[in-house]
Amino acid sequence: QVQLVESGGGLVQPGRSLRLSCAASGSIFSIYLMGWYRQAPGKQRELVAAITSGGITNYADSVKGRFAISRDNAKNTVYLQMNSLKPEDTAVYYCHFRVVGGDYWGQGTQVTVSS
């Protein structure tokens, strides 16, 4: 049974940084896409950032220049470095792995940006 385990969320002041991590437990192969989504109260889940197995990245316009996604293929882990955080970044963040034949989601980690 594959599970995605997220860590790194929390409460942070505007302008500060957080780093999210998401690691897969169990046997998982051929992860060709890893990503982070977020969902704020009353809003739909949205893509924040994604990275292919070859290292090609894609970002939501709202986070470009502030967030950076990276992955460690050997550890089946994806990271999201979030800098210059804003109150509007407050949401539950979910990691996502796409493999041949299906998708996996993390349980979500809360990120709150507030003074």
C-alpha angles and dihedrals in degrees: 000000000000119000130180113219118199129197141168104064124129147113117315137167121249112276094027129109139243132184120212123200131193123188130182119230119201129026113323128161140186099017099183097172132033124180151159125234130181137202124198122197111285093007136100122257110267136193113254102176141338137191130196126220087260094055100256110148136203127190138190110250090241093063103035111128092016106060129051127193123203137166140208106210093189090058097036087233134139126196135199117200108198118194133176090021119202131201089250089063088070108121145106108281120213128191120218133197122192117201134169104289102014157359135263128203133196122232093250134253124225120238116188122184111194141133 
